[in-house]
């Protein structure tokens, strides 16, 4: 883990300490280091992990559980609302107890969820990952990761269970809201930035969910994955490879999925051959919660808990989370009866101890005592949440109604207009934990969109009506909402999702969609409001992309905001008022209907519309689409005419702000392999740059595209670049081509060694 560069003397001392401990430990002490302990959670309380109610036993006493030590403390801050200052002191007390009351005195590693910020009470809550993707701003995401890491470090937390590198494949899947994009290159660059940010603070980032989880059949959570080895290798693995090899991620979490009948938790091909032997990963592999036991209870590839433990440990899972269901007594029995060699336990234990050593937990002067004040939602963090929310809002359509004038009558209607929950995703503390503790306040300041519009448009005469709920199907309020819209100069119709877990929402883990129509009676509400003839701005606050072609076609303007976090309402309001010039771009295609799923713009020619089928899978709005209040012009596209197969391609273009206000353009570069030995996508993103320009100013953007991004798995299973023609294009979206050049790749087929550069170099120069 690249948290800090160790001096050789310190590194040597820590390495010797690891080996000394290994030689001294009993089997019980070894196994204790390979499991977590989850306190203050039981089956009577709300479920926050799959099958937690059946897998998690009664609450345990820490001292009894940890008598031989313990590897990890699970979600000390993120299981229930606890005062952060008190909880920090309590965690230090646990660590002190381990130091003083276990034979070897090894502290535990504490982990927390941190996808949209540290999932703890009163901590800053940032926008969900699709909003990161919409920003196309890795630098800002890296800054967010750094702030999140600092908050965890200040509490004594060592590991964060994020980011999610699953590539979006099916909008019906509830966990779309946890994913960055449908494009693997964007997922790779954004998530690598998050990893660098978190780990710059000395906290371990954990890559989720390795691998294939998002490719589940029918978009169902925790369902078998439908993907061939080429799709896995060329699309699903790439973000993980970048996060491991380029960003140095310290931990990886297995996917619950099974691919072609083999659960990842028991698959040594991915967990060892690919991850460690091919990519050189040296960190720890941690089990997704209860994933090892699921080998027996869900996948039925293990005859009992001990068999599950043997399979997982052999495949490469080092640490069982959230607690020791299989890696304690069942694994001990497996050693005793000869089903597994103790050397495999030592293999995992060495990785765990090495990581603890790198974190300083094994140093003689390790001090768990907290210092300094605790402020998990400080002004700098809130400002960062605001900036990311503003950059992520996407203006999808606009007939000129936006920006709004402030002196009109405005009807603000819809189920998400005055609901603070509409701001947050399922891995925020607000949605993940607080629903199980009714009456506890959110602990963070977060106005609703209605509140934010009243503050942003002080001259407007604002009236409001809910119309219907998100998914209750109640139509009683629709006529009143339509009348209010008819009596107003403009209507703002706020529709979308309610995030939750395991069926308690319309988006989120275990909240998969049968249809991509808006939930409940929202479509009827939209039809009634649009039928009034009042210019209507539709704001979609969602976790996924919905199929709303009639809304896109009839509304005066449509704005997309993926759960934008605590500062999100103000960000949307400022975009509507014109105080912020929208710059977000779609990180996922906006579907025409449910029947088109699963869908990706990365489809080959056969995946498009044609006379052989009556269904057109083309989206209503394409990947990369987004409008601005200013206008950008392109000129001077250049690209090398010939390069050797396996060599990088350089291209450049000039982009100018031809409008009258400052704005940001996302310059996108795509490649198309015109003829190949296997079918290839019609276009594939190979580079992008977010370029901020004042009116009249121009910039020259140069891209240095590595051959790795033009490669694919050939018929013989090798990764290659073949000679032939490649179309290299600059586009405003995947469907809006600014210009294209043909690049001829010459020479023989280039077979990759694995060490080649994976990411496109980008430079931006003033061109005025």
PyMOL commands that set and color helices and strands:
alter all, ss='L'
color gray80, all
select helices_A, chain A and resi 8-24+27-32+52-55+62-65+84-101+129-135+138-155+174-178+184-199+213-215+217-219+229-236+238-245+264-266+268-278+291-297+305-315+329-336+342-358+379-392+420-423+429-432+434-436+449-456+478-486+522-530+549-554+568-577+594-596+605-607+707-710
alter helices_A, ss='H'
color red, helices_A
select strands_A, chain A and resi 36-37+72-74+109-113+159-161+204-210+251-254+258-259+262-263+284-286+394-398+409-413+461-465+490-496+535-542+557-562+632-639+642-644+649-657+663-673+684-693+698-705+712-713+719-721+724-733+736-746+750-751+761-766
alter strands_A, ss='S'
color yellow, strands_A
deselect
rebuild
show_as cartoon
